[in-house]
């Protein structure tokens, strides 16, 4: 039984995670133009694209790419809950400083420093692998 578990874990470790070609990360401090801001209460779902990228679904209509600092999402999986706070976060999200976000892993919270927020185009969302669509 232990050997089977180790073999299964080894097979999972060798399976590459789905990757999204989102291009290079936006410049630090990149925020949303007027008209693309959203309410933090409207976040409906999320997926973790990589150790520095969180994809969020807002109201089932829009997808945003949130880039965080220092590999904050390393080891996290999409089923780990995200935690948003207000204050110090803002109810309206337009720029990185407006979003106070963390990830809960095994009952412990890791706070993340948000570097950039951009809205994905419909083409970018359509190109996401199914497992990465929030």
N, CA, C and O atoms as a DFTB+ gen file, in Angstrom:
536 C
 N C O
     1  1       0.824      -1.187       0.000
     2  2       0.000       0.000       0.000
     3  2       0.868       1.252       0.000
     4  3       0.569       2.206      -0.718
     5  1       1.927       1.265       0.784
     6  2       2.818       2.426       0.820
     7  2       3.522       2.591      -0.515
     8  3       3.698       3.713      -0.989
     9  1       3.926       1.484      -1.128
    10  2       4.595       1.556      -2.424
    11  2       3.647       2.128      -3.472
    12  3       4.053       2.954      -4.290
    13  1       2.394       1.699      -3.454
    14  2       1.412       2.201      -4.406
    15  2       1.214       3.701      -4.219
    16  3       1.151       4.450      -5.195
    17  1       1.118       4.135      -2.974
    18  2       0.968       5.564      -2.701
    19  2       2.164       6.342      -3.210
    20  3       1.997       7.414      -3.792
    21  1       3.365       5.827      -3.003
    22  2       4.574       6.512      -3.471
    23  2       4.601       6.549      -4.989
    24  3       4.986       7.557      -5.582
    25  1       4.190       5.441      -5.628
    26  2       4.176       5.417      -7.092
    27  2       3.156       6.413      -7.634
    28  3       3.407       7.100      -8.625
    29  1       2.012       6.482      -6.977
    30  2       0.988       7.432      -7.412
    31  2       1.479       8.856      -7.243
    32  3       1.303       9.684      -8.137
    33  1       2.096       9.153      -6.099
    34  2       2.623      10.500      -5.869
    35  2       3.704      10.827      -6.884
    36  3       3.777      11.952      -7.379
    37  1       4.537       9.853      -7.193
    38  2       5.599      10.065      -8.170
    39  2       5.007      10.348      -9.548
    40  3       5.504      11.212     -10.270
    41  1       3.948       9.625      -9.918
    42  2       3.313       9.850     -11.217
    43  2       2.686      11.235     -11.268
    44  3       2.750      11.912     -12.294
    45  1       2.082      11.654     -10.166
    46  2       1.486      12.996     -10.127
    47  2       2.555      14.063     -10.245
    48  3       2.351      15.077     -10.912
    49  1       3.677      13.849      -9.613
    50  2       4.752      14.837      -9.655
    51  2       5.306      14.981     -11.063
    52  3       5.794      16.049     -11.432
    53  1       5.234      13.904     -11.859
    54  2       5.778      13.962     -13.208
    55  2       4.786      14.555     -14.199
    56  3       5.176      14.962     -15.293
    57  1       3.503      14.611     -13.830
    58  2       2.497      15.165     -14.725
    59  2       2.608      16.681     -14.709
    60  3       2.422      17.304     -13.663
    61  1       2.909      17.282     -15.859
    62  2       3.051      18.735     -15.854
    63  2       1.717      19.423     -15.589
    64  3       0.666      18.984     -16.057
    65  1       1.785      20.496     -14.838
    66  2       0.584      21.286     -14.563
    67  2       0.168      21.995     -15.838
    68  3       1.014      22.309     -16.675
    69  1      -1.133      22.253     -16.000
    70  2      -1.556      22.994     -17.184
    71  2      -0.899      24.367     -17.182
    72  3      -0.747      24.989     -16.130
    73  1      -0.515      24.832     -18.354
    74  2       0.151      26.131     -18.461
    75  2      -0.687      27.042     -19.340
    76  3      -1.318      26.615     -20.307
    77  1      -0.668      28.267     -18.978
    78  2      -1.359      29.277     -19.778
    79  2      -0.313      30.191     -20.377
    80  3       0.627      30.598     -19.696
    81  1      -0.471      30.512     -21.637
    82  2       0.444      31.457     -22.266
    83  2      -0.156      32.848     -22.118
    84  3      -0.823      33.359     -23.018
    85  1       0.096      33.439     -20.969
    86  2      -0.427      34.771     -20.691
    87  2       0.574      35.854     -21.057
    88  3       0.311      37.043     -20.878
    89  1       1.718      35.436     -21.567
    90  2       2.753      36.407     -21.888
    91  2       3.486      36.829     -20.633
    92  3       3.234      36.297     -19.552
    93  1       4.389      37.781     -20.771
    94  2       5.156      38.223     -19.603
    95  2       4.249      38.928     -18.591
    96  3       3.202      39.473     -18.939
    97  1       4.678      38.899     -17.345
    98  2       3.913      39.585     -16.299
    99  2       3.877      41.078     -16.580
   100  3       4.864      41.645     -17.048
   101  1       2.757      41.715     -16.300
   102  2       2.690      43.171     -16.469
   103  2       3.692      43.857     -15.539
   104  3       4.142      43.269     -14.556
   105  1       4.027      45.077     -15.851
   106  2       4.958      45.844     -15.018
   107  2       4.375      46.029     -13.620
   108  3       3.163      46.170     -13.451
   109  1       5.255      46.027     -12.622
   110  2       4.816      46.271     -11.253
   111  2       4.029      47.573     -11.184
   112  3       4.406      48.572     -11.798
   113  1       2.946      47.553     -10.439
   114  2       2.118      48.742     -10.277
   115  2       1.017      48.879     -11.309
   116  3       0.178      49.775     -11.207
   117  1       1.009      47.985     -12.321
   118  2      -0.030      48.065     -13.351
   119  2      -1.394      47.814     -12.720
   120  3      -1.601      46.821     -12.023
   121  1      -2.310      48.728     -12.977
   122  2      -3.671      48.610     -12.471
   123  2      -4.659      48.637     -13.616
   124  3      -4.287      48.521     -14.783
   125  1      -5.903      48.790     -13.271
   126  2      -6.980      48.750     -14.250
   127  2      -7.379      50.155     -14.681
   128  3      -7.426      51.069     -13.857
   129  1      -7.667      50.331     -15.977
   130  2      -8.175      51.630     -16.422
   131  2      -9.608      51.826     -15.923
   132  3     -10.292      50.869     -15.560
   133  1     -10.034      53.055     -15.914
   134  2     -11.403      53.376     -15.516
   135  2     -12.371      52.519     -16.338
   136  3     -12.186      52.358     -17.544
   137  1     -13.372      51.985     -15.705
   138  2     -14.348      51.147     -16.396
   139  2     -14.060      49.666     -16.268
   140  3     -14.931      48.850     -16.567
   141  1     -12.848      49.286     -15.828
   142  2     -12.523      47.872     -15.643
   143  2     -12.390      47.496     -14.169
   144  3     -12.155      46.330     -13.850
   145  1     -12.536      48.463     -13.273
   146  2     -12.443      48.181     -11.843
   147  2     -13.596      47.252     -11.447
   148  3     -14.614      47.186     -12.135
   149  1     -13.424      46.541     -10.337
   150  2     -14.471      45.626      -9.881
   151  2     -14.567      45.661      -8.362
   152  3     -13.660      46.134      -7.678
   153  1     -15.667      45.160      -7.857
   154  2     -15.871      45.065      -6.409
   155  2     -15.276      43.756      -5.910
   156  3     -15.457      42.708      -6.530
   157  1     -14.567      43.821      -4.792
   158  2     -13.974      42.601      -4.241
   159  2     -15.059      41.580      -3.893
   160  3     -14.808      40.377      -3.956
   161  1     -16.257      42.035      -3.528
   162  2     -17.359      41.126      -3.202
   163  2     -17.859      40.367      -4.430
   164  3     -18.586      39.383      -4.289
   165  1     -17.482      40.807      -5.632
   166  2     -17.932      40.159      -6.863
   167  2     -16.999      39.046      -7.341
   168  3     -17.258      38.432      -8.375
   169  1     -15.918      38.778      -6.605
   170  2     -15.025      37.667      -6.964
   171  2     -15.787      36.371      -6.710
   172  3     -16.243      36.121      -5.594
   173  1     -15.922      35.549      -7.747
   174  2     -16.710      34.318      -7.653
   175  2     -15.859      33.051      -7.590
   176  3     -16.260      32.072      -6.960
   177  1     -14.707      33.057      -8.226
   178  2     -13.882      31.849      -8.275
   179  2     -12.457      32.257      -8.588
   180  3     -12.198      33.391      -8.990
   181  1     -11.536      31.329      -8.401
   182  2     -10.134      31.603      -8.714
   183  2      -9.420      30.313      -9.090
   184  3      -9.847      29.218      -8.726
   185  1      -8.334      30.465      -9.819
   186  2      -7.409      29.367     -10.079
   187  2      -6.000      29.920      -9.943
   188  3      -5.763      31.118     -10.096
   189  1      -5.086      29.031      -9.655
   190  2      -3.687      29.422      -9.526
   191  2      -2.974      28.964     -10.785
   192  3      -2.862      27.766     -11.047
   193  1      -2.491      29.928     -11.566
   194  2      -1.827      29.613     -12.832
   195  2      -0.380      29.196     -12.602
   196  3       0.119      28.285     -13.263
   197  1       0.297      29.862     -11.666
   198  2       1.672      29.516     -11.303
   199  2       1.984      30.163      -9.961
   200  3       1.100      30.739      -9.328
   201  1       3.220      30.072      -9.530
   202  2       3.589      30.544      -8.190
   203  2       3.417      32.044      -8.000
   204  3       3.425      32.526      -6.867
   205  1       3.262      32.787      -9.085
   206  2       3.121      34.239      -9.010
   207  2       1.836      34.766      -9.640
   208  3       1.637      35.979      -9.698
   209  1       0.957      33.879     -10.115
   210  2      -0.208      34.340     -10.883
   211  2      -1.495      33.689     -10.402
   212  3      -1.621      32.465     -10.353
   213  1      -2.446      34.545     -10.051
   214  2      -3.775      34.132      -9.646
   215  2      -4.750      34.635     -10.708
   216  3      -4.687      35.795     -11.113
   217  1      -5.644      33.766     -11.155
   218  2      -6.688      34.165     -12.103
   219  2      -8.002      34.176     -11.338
   220  3      -8.332      33.207     -10.654
   221  1      -8.753      35.266     -11.449
   222  2     -10.024      35.344     -10.735
   223  2     -11.175      35.590     -11.699
   224  3     -11.029      36.263     -12.720
   225  1     -12.310      35.028     -11.348
   226  2     -13.552      35.238     -12.086
   227  2     -14.366      36.274     -11.319
   228  3     -14.571      36.144     -10.112
   229  1     -14.821      37.292     -12.017
   230  2     -15.641      38.335     -11.408
   231  2     -17.039      38.263     -12.023
   232  3     -17.230      38.517     -13.213
   233  1     -17.998      37.914     -11.185
   234  2     -19.413      37.827     -11.586
   235  2     -19.679      36.882     -12.749
   236  3     -20.703      37.018     -13.419
   237  1     -18.797      35.936     -13.007
   238  2     -19.016      34.985     -14.093
   239  2     -18.886      35.583     -15.479
   240  3     -19.206      34.926     -16.470
   241  1     -18.418      36.832     -15.563
   242  2     -18.347      37.510     -16.863
   243  2     -16.945      37.956     -17.247
   244  3     -16.643      38.095     -18.432
   245  1     -16.086      38.181     -16.261
   246  2     -14.767      38.734     -16.554
   247  2     -13.702      37.950     -15.805
   248  3     -13.942      37.441     -14.711
   249  1     -12.522      37.859     -16.409
   250  2     -11.397      37.174     -15.784
   251  2     -10.241      38.153     -15.676
   252  3      -9.919      38.868     -16.625
   253  1      -9.624      38.172     -14.505
   254  2      -8.508      39.071     -14.230
   255  2      -7.280      38.265     -13.843
   256  3      -7.372      37.213     -13.211
   257  1      -6.133      38.788     -14.237
   258  2      -4.839      38.203     -13.883
   259  2      -4.238      39.054     -12.772
   260  3      -4.027      40.255     -12.944
   261  1      -3.965      38.428     -11.640
   262  2      -3.348      39.110     -10.513
   263  2      -1.964      38.512     -10.330
   264  3      -1.816      37.311     -10.107
   265  1      -0.955      39.362     -10.427
   266  2       0.425      38.922     -10.246
   267  2       0.858      39.307      -8.836
   268  3       0.680      40.447      -8.407
   269  1       1.431      38.334      -8.120
   270  2       1.861      38.570      -6.740
   271  2       3.377      38.459      -6.636
   272  3       4.041      37.963      -7.546
   273  1       3.899      38.918      -5.535
   274  2       5.336      38.987      -5.315
   275  2       5.872      37.733      -4.623
   276  3       5.174      37.104      -3.828
   277  1       7.093      37.388      -4.930
   278  2       7.843      36.402      -4.166
   279  2       7.325      34.984      -4.157
   280  3       7.541      34.265      -3.181
   281  1       6.654      34.556      -5.199
   282  2       6.188      33.171      -5.234
   283  2       5.182      32.867      -4.132
   284  3       5.133      31.747      -3.623
   285  1       4.392      33.847      -3.771
   286  2       3.421      33.716      -2.679
   287  2       2.492      32.512      -2.868
   288  3       2.021      31.930      -1.890
   289  1       2.234      32.145      -4.105
   290  2       1.290      31.061      -4.389
   291  2       1.970      29.703      -4.548
   292  3       1.300      28.708      -4.825
   293  1       3.290      29.651      -4.376
   294  2       4.022      28.390      -4.522
   295  2       3.453      27.361      -3.545
   296  3       3.298      27.641      -2.356
   297  1       3.154      26.204      -4.042
   298  2       2.626      25.135      -3.210
   299  2       1.122      25.199      -2.994
   300  3       0.534      24.257      -2.464
   301  1       0.498      26.287      -3.393
   302  2      -0.957      26.406      -3.240
   303  2      -1.643      25.736      -4.427
   304  3      -1.076      25.636      -5.515
   305  1      -2.855      25.287      -4.200
   306  2      -3.665      24.708      -5.270
   307  2      -4.950      25.520      -5.382
   308  3      -5.305      26.259      -4.464
   309  1      -5.634      25.384      -6.492
   310  2      -6.815      26.207      -6.753
   311  2      -7.939      25.987      -5.752
   312  3      -8.808      26.847      -5.608
   313  1      -7.941      24.851      -5.057
   314  2      -8.989      24.622      -4.057
   315  2      -8.676      25.310      -2.730
   316  3      -9.543      25.371      -1.858
   317  1      -7.455      25.831      -2.554
   318  2      -7.134      26.600      -1.350
   319  2      -7.917      27.906      -1.394
   320  3      -7.897      28.602      -2.409
   321  1      -8.606      28.249      -0.310
   322  2      -9.398      29.484      -0.325
   323  2      -8.519      30.733      -0.399
   324  3      -7.441      30.788       0.194
   325  1      -9.001      31.730      -1.138
   326  2      -8.337      33.028      -1.097
   327  2      -9.051      33.865      -0.043
   328  3     -10.248      33.707       0.197
   329  1      -8.291      34.756       0.576
   330  2      -8.819      35.599       1.638
   331  2      -8.600      37.044       1.233
   332  3      -7.473      37.449       0.945
   333  1      -9.668      37.821       1.211
   334  2      -9.543      39.256       0.951
   335  2      -9.997      39.991       2.199
   336  3     -10.879      39.530       2.923
   337  1      -9.383      41.136       2.440
   338  2      -9.726      41.936       3.618
   339  2     -10.012      43.369       3.239
   340  3      -9.414      43.917       2.313
   341  1     -10.946      43.977       3.978
   342  2     -11.190      45.400       3.869
   343  2     -11.486      45.893       5.272
   344  3     -12.282      45.242       5.949
   345  1     -10.929      46.964       5.765
   346  2      -9.641      47.465       5.331
   347  2      -8.539      46.496       5.728
   348  3      -8.826      45.574       6.492
   349  1      -7.316      46.632       5.276
   350  2      -6.799      47.745       4.508
   351  2      -7.133      47.679       3.033
   352  3      -6.897      48.652       2.316
   353  1      -7.666      46.582       2.555
   354  2      -8.053      46.532       1.147
   355  2      -9.261      47.421       0.890
   356  3      -9.922      47.871       1.827
   357  1      -9.538      47.663      -0.348
   358  2     -10.641      48.536      -0.744
   359  2     -11.781      47.692      -1.306
   360  3     -11.522      46.636      -1.883
   361  1     -13.042      48.126      -1.157
   362  2     -14.132      47.363      -1.766
   363  2     -14.124      47.473      -3.294
   364  3     -14.668      46.608      -3.979
   365  1     -13.512      48.530      -3.828
   366  2     -13.390      48.699      -5.277
   367  2     -11.929      48.472      -5.645
   368  3     -11.036      49.138      -5.121
   369  1     -11.695      47.527      -6.548
   370  2     -10.336      47.157      -6.936
   371  2     -10.003      47.792      -8.278
   372  3     -10.624      47.481      -9.294
   373  1      -9.020      48.685      -8.273
   374  2      -8.547      49.340      -9.497
   375  2      -7.036      49.215      -9.653
   376  3      -6.526      49.164     -10.773
   377  1      -6.325      49.167      -8.536
   378  2      -4.863      49.107      -8.583
   379  2      -4.366      48.101      -7.549
   380  3      -5.107      47.742      -6.634
   381  1      -3.130      47.646      -7.681
   382  2      -2.629      46.591      -6.798
   383  2      -2.810      46.875      -5.305
   384  3      -3.140      45.968      -4.541
   385  1      -2.602      48.106      -4.890
   386  2      -2.703      48.412      -3.458
   387  2      -4.128      48.269      -2.924
   388  3      -4.323      48.171      -1.713
   389  1      -5.115      48.256      -3.801
   390  2      -6.514      48.103      -3.386
   391  2      -6.836      46.684      -2.940
   392  3      -7.830      46.466      -2.246
   393  1      -6.019      45.727      -3.325
   394  2      -6.332      44.316      -3.075
   395  2      -5.417      43.751      -1.994
   396  3      -4.215      43.594      -2.203
   397  1      -5.994      43.451      -0.854
   398  2      -5.281      42.802       0.249
   399  2      -5.696      41.339       0.203
   400  3      -6.815      40.988       0.577
   401  1      -4.792      40.498      -0.256
   402  2      -5.158      39.112      -0.552
   403  2      -4.206      38.137       0.127
   404  3      -3.032      38.435       0.346
   405  1      -4.732      36.983       0.448
   406  2      -3.931      35.914       1.023
   407  2      -4.492      34.580       0.577
   408  3      -5.567      34.504      -0.017
   409  1      -3.748      33.537       0.873
   410  2      -4.146      32.172       0.528
   411  2      -4.138      31.371       1.819
   412  3      -3.208      31.487       2.618
   413  1      -5.155      30.569       2.028
   414  2      -5.225      29.716       3.207
   415  2      -4.807      28.307       2.807
   416  3      -5.434      27.669       1.962
   417  1      -3.726      27.837       3.440
   418  2      -3.224      26.487       3.164
   419  2      -3.143      25.723       4.471
   420  3      -2.383      26.087       5.369
   421  1      -3.918      24.679       4.573
   422  2      -3.867      23.844       5.767
   423  2      -4.152      24.611       7.050
   424  3      -3.580      24.308       8.098
   425  1      -5.028      25.595       6.972
   426  2      -5.376      26.363       8.153
   427  2      -4.453      27.534       8.442
   428  3      -4.690      28.290       9.384
   429  1      -3.403      27.695       7.644
   430  2      -2.471      28.812       7.822
   431  2      -2.621      29.779       6.659
   432  3      -2.764      29.372       5.506
   433  1      -2.585      31.053       6.981
   434  2      -2.756      32.078       5.960
   435  2      -1.410      32.638       5.527
   436  3      -0.562      32.964       6.358
   437  1      -1.223      32.747       4.205
   438  2      -0.050      33.414       3.624
   439  2      -0.542      34.673       2.939
   440  3      -1.345      34.602       2.009
   441  1      -0.072      35.817       3.387
   442  2      -0.444      37.087       2.764
   443  2       0.393      37.290       1.513
   444  3       1.557      36.890       1.466
   445  1      -0.192      37.904       0.511
   446  2       0.487      38.140      -0.760
   447  2       0.547      39.637      -1.050
   448  3      -0.402      40.369      -0.773
   449  1       1.654      40.077      -1.601
   450  2       1.783      41.451      -2.068
   451  2       1.418      41.453      -3.548
   452  3       2.073      40.799      -4.359
   453  1       0.375      42.188      -3.888
   454  2      -0.094      42.242      -5.272
   455  2       0.780      43.216      -6.055
   456  3       0.949      44.370      -5.659
   457  1       1.331      42.740      -7.165
   458  2       2.200      43.561      -8.019
   459  2       1.441      44.209      -9.161
   460  3       1.729      45.348      -9.531
   461  1       0.461      43.486      -9.731
   462  2      -0.273      44.032     -10.875
   463  2      -1.619      43.337     -11.010
   464  3      -1.816      42.213     -10.548
   465  1      -2.540      44.045     -11.659
   466  2      -3.875      43.508     -11.957
   467  2      -4.211      43.920     -13.385
   468  3      -4.151      45.100     -13.729
   469  1      -4.564      42.941     -14.213
   470  2      -5.009      43.245     -15.576
   471  2      -6.222      42.376     -15.909
   472  3      -6.356      41.253     -15.425
   473  1      -7.089      42.920     -16.737
   474  2      -8.246      42.168     -17.216
   475  2      -7.818      41.403     -18.458
   476  3      -7.194      41.963     -19.359
   477  1      -8.158      40.108     -18.501
   478  2      -7.835      39.304     -19.681
   479  2      -8.838      39.588     -20.791
   480  3     -10.009      39.868     -20.535
   481  1      -8.361      39.510     -22.015
   482  2      -9.243      39.666     -23.167
   483  2     -10.053      38.375     -23.340
   484  3      -9.650      37.329     -22.831
   485  1     -11.177      38.429     -24.045
   486  2     -11.932      37.203     -24.307
   487  2     -11.072      36.141     -25.011
   488  3     -11.245      34.947     -24.770
   489  1     -10.155      36.572     -25.871
   490  2      -9.274      35.622     -26.572
   491  2      -8.324      34.941     -25.589
   492  3      -8.085      33.737     -25.694
   493  1      -7.786      35.691     -24.644
   494  2      -6.897      35.099     -23.641
   495  2      -7.659      34.106     -22.768
   496  3      -7.136      33.039     -22.444
   497  1      -8.873      34.443     -22.389
   498  2      -9.687      33.543     -21.570
   499  2     -10.003      32.274     -22.355
   500  3      -9.916      31.176     -21.805
   501  1     -10.367      32.404     -23.624
   502  2     -10.684      31.241     -24.460
   503  2      -9.477      30.331     -24.632
   504  3      -9.633      29.119     -24.779
   505  1      -8.272      30.901     -24.614
   506  2      -7.052      30.118     -24.807
   507  2      -6.588      29.412     -23.532
   508  3      -5.674      28.589     -23.587
   509  1      -7.199      29.717     -22.393
   510  2      -6.791      29.069     -21.146
   511  2      -7.144      27.586     -21.176
   512  3      -8.224      27.221     -21.639
   513  1      -6.248      26.726     -20.688
   514  2      -6.624      25.317     -20.536
   515  2      -7.822      25.221     -19.581
   516  3      -7.924      26.020     -18.650
   517  1      -8.718      24.268     -19.792
   518  2      -9.920      24.165     -18.954
   519  2      -9.630      24.176     -17.448
   520  3     -10.385      24.773     -16.681
   521  1      -8.554      23.528     -17.021
   522  2      -8.252      23.475     -15.586
   523  2      -7.804      24.817     -15.021
   524  3      -7.781      24.998     -13.803
   525  1      -7.452      25.750     -15.881
   526  2      -7.020      27.063     -15.398
   527  2      -8.113      28.120     -15.469
   528  3      -7.927      29.236     -14.984
   529  1      -9.244      27.783     -16.065
   530  2     -10.334      28.767     -16.135
   531  2     -10.984      28.870     -14.758
   532  3     -11.452      27.876     -14.203
   533  1     -11.004      30.094     -14.214
   534  2     -11.604      30.230     -12.870
   535  2     -13.126      30.110     -12.924
   536  3     -13.790      30.200     -11.891
